[in-house]
Amino acid sequence: MSIFIRKMTVGDVKQIAQLEKICFTVPWSEKSFNDEMQNKLAVYFVAVDDEKCIGYAGFWNISGEGDITNVAVLPKYRREGVGSMLISALIKEATSLNLVLLTLEVRKSNIAAQKLYEKYGFEKIGERKRYYSDDGEDAYIMTKSFL
Ligand SMILES: CC(C)(COP(=O)(O)OP(=O)(O)OC[C@H]1O[C@@H](n2cnc3c(N)ncnc32)[C@H](O)[C@@H]1OP(=O)(O)O)[C@@H](O)C(=O)NCCC(=O)NCCS
């Protein structure tokens, strides 16, 4: 297996929309990803194995702060370091863009994602009550500062 990370392109969107359906209960649509490819504030990476997209991650660069929209890896590729490769790519990009921080929301029940973010220096700095519209679950706000 030789997995690598590169920027997401319009040509990846169909595959990513499929991956999204597998990974999330409230998936973003193909149209959302196409819109993101036109969004000048958006930065997205994909993890590729043998020409197949097996994961993705991205953020919005809003006034010098990086707001991570999502990180996802196909179930059969998890616990092999792909999520780590994606987060590392986001951190490297954020650094080269001179962002002051990266921030995200994560479900309180999503221990796997919290552990991944903590491994890369994100800290829980607060929470948002009933953040998720499907089931009303609370979110932690996790942030990594570059200052
Ligand atoms: C969260 C997610 C992206 C992690 O991807 P991954 O490729 O499995 O992550 P990695 O293999 O790089 O794991 C890195 C670290 O994260 C933590 N981690 C990952 N999965 C974990 C799990 N199931 N339980 C506990 N810790 C976990 C560990 O600290 C791990 O380091 P280790 O393997 O040295 O113990 C993946 O589980 C996923 O796609 N989940 C569904 C989508 C999602 O919830 N995204 C986050 C939305 S906020």
The ligand as an SDF file (V2000), in Angstrom:
LIG
                    3D

 48 50  0  0  0  0  0  0  0  0999 V2000
  -11.2680    9.9800   12.9530 C   0  0  0  0  0  0  0  0  0  0  0  0
  -10.6480    9.2960   11.7250 C   0  0  0  0  0  0  0  0  0  0  0  0
  -10.4630   10.3150   10.6250 C   0  0  0  0  0  0  0  0  0  0  0  0
   -9.2630    8.7420   12.1390 C   0  0  0  0  0  0  0  0  0  0  0  0
   -8.6010    8.2730   10.9570 O   0  0  0  0  0  0  0  0  0  0  0  0
   -7.5100    7.1160   11.0250 P   0  0  0  0  0  0  0  0  0  0  0  0
   -6.8940    7.0040    9.6800 O   0  0  0  0  0  0  0  0  0  0  0  0
   -8.0740    5.8950   11.6200 O   0  0  0  0  0  0  0  0  0  0  0  0
   -6.4560    7.7530   12.0490 O   0  0  0  0  0  0  0  0  0  0  0  0
   -4.9710    7.2620   12.3320 P   0  0  0  0  0  0  0  0  0  0  0  0
   -4.8010    5.8150   11.9630 O   0  0  0  0  0  0  0  0  0  0  0  0
   -4.0230    8.2280   11.7320 O   0  0  0  0  0  0  0  0  0  0  0  0
   -4.9130    7.3860   13.9170 O   0  0  0  0  0  0  0  0  0  0  0  0
   -4.1960    8.4200   14.5570 C   0  0  0  0  0  0  0  0  0  0  0  0
   -4.5210    8.4180   16.0370 C   0  0  0  0  0  0  0  0  0  0  0  0
   -5.8770    8.7230   16.2600 O   0  0  0  0  0  0  0  0  0  0  0  0
   -6.3560    7.9750   17.3840 C   0  0  0  0  0  0  0  0  0  0  0  0
   -7.3940    7.0430   16.9400 N   0  0  0  0  0  0  0  0  0  0  0  0
   -7.7770    6.7790   15.6740 C   0  0  0  0  0  0  0  0  0  0  0  0
   -8.8000    5.8980   15.6790 N   0  0  0  0  0  0  0  0  0  0  0  0
   -9.0510    5.6050   16.9700 C   0  0  0  0  0  0  0  0  0  0  0  0
   -9.9960    4.7550   17.6240 C   0  0  0  0  0  0  0  0  0  0  0  0
  -10.8850    4.0250   16.9240 N   0  0  0  0  0  0  0  0  0  0  0  0
   -9.9930    4.7230   18.9670 N   0  0  0  0  0  0  0  0  0  0  0  0
   -9.1050    5.4540   19.6920 C   0  0  0  0  0  0  0  0  0  0  0  0
   -8.1530    6.2580   19.1250 N   0  0  0  0  0  0  0  0  0  0  0  0
   -8.1570    6.3330   17.7910 C   0  0  0  0  0  0  0  0  0  0  0  0
   -5.1580    7.2420   17.9420 C   0  0  0  0  0  0  0  0  0  0  0  0
   -4.5220    8.0930   18.8810 O   0  0  0  0  0  0  0  0  0  0  0  0
   -4.3130    7.0830   16.6990 C   0  0  0  0  0  0  0  0  0  0  0  0
   -2.9590    6.9220   16.9810 O   0  0  0  0  0  0  0  0  0  0  0  0
   -2.3950    5.4130   17.1860 P   0  0  0  0  0  0  0  0  0  0  0  0
   -2.8560    4.6140   16.0030 O   0  0  0  0  0  0  0  0  0  0  0  0
   -0.9210    5.6170   17.2410 O   0  0  0  0  0  0  0  0  0  0  0  0
   -2.9960    4.9130   18.4580 O   0  0  0  0  0  0  0  0  0  0  0  0
  -11.5120    8.1040   11.2510 C   0  0  0  0  0  0  0  0  0  0  0  0
  -11.8110    7.2850   12.3590 O   0  0  0  0  0  0  0  0  0  0  0  0
  -12.8220    8.5060   10.5690 C   0  0  0  0  0  0  0  0  0  0  0  0
  -12.8500    8.7570    9.3630 O   0  0  0  0  0  0  0  0  0  0  0  0
  -13.9300    8.5350   11.3310 N   0  0  0  0  0  0  0  0  0  0  0  0
  -15.2460    8.8570   10.7480 C   0  0  0  0  0  0  0  0  0  0  0  0
  -15.3470   10.3120   10.3370 C   0  0  0  0  0  0  0  0  0  0  0  0
  -15.1320   11.2330   11.5110 C   0  0  0  0  0  0  0  0  0  0  0  0
  -15.6310   11.0030   12.6090 O   0  0  0  0  0  0  0  0  0  0  0  0
  -14.3860   12.3150   11.2850 N   0  0  0  0  0  0  0  0  0  0  0  0
  -14.1140   13.3390   12.2760 C   0  0  0  0  0  0  0  0  0  0  0  0
  -15.1940   14.3660   12.2760 C   0  0  0  0  0  0  0  0  0  0  0  0
  -14.8590   15.6340   13.4700 S   0  0  0  0  0  0  0  0  0  0  0  0
  1  2  1  0
  2  3  1  0
  2  4  1  0
  2 36  1  0
  4  5  1  0
  5  6  1  0
  6  7  2  0
  6  8  1  0
  6  9  1  0
  9 10  1  0
 10 11  2  0
 10 12  1  0
 10 13  1  0
 13 14  1  0
 14 15  1  0
 15 16  1  0
 15 30  1  0
 16 17  1  0
 17 18  1  0
 17 28  1  0
 18 19  1  0
 18 27  1  0
 19 20  2  0
 20 21  1  0
 21 22  1  0
 21 27  2  0
 22 23  1  0
 22 24  2  0
 24 25  1  0
 25 26  2  0
 26 27  1  0
 28 29  1  0
 28 30  1  0
 30 31  1  0
 31 32  1  0
 32 33  2  0
 32 34  1  0
 32 35  1  0
 36 37  1  0
 36 38  1  0
 38 39  2  0
 38 40  1  0
 40 41  1  0
 41 42  1  0
 42 43  1  0
 43 44  2  0
 43 45  1  0
 45 46  1  0
 46 47  1  0
 47 48  1  0
M  END
$$$$
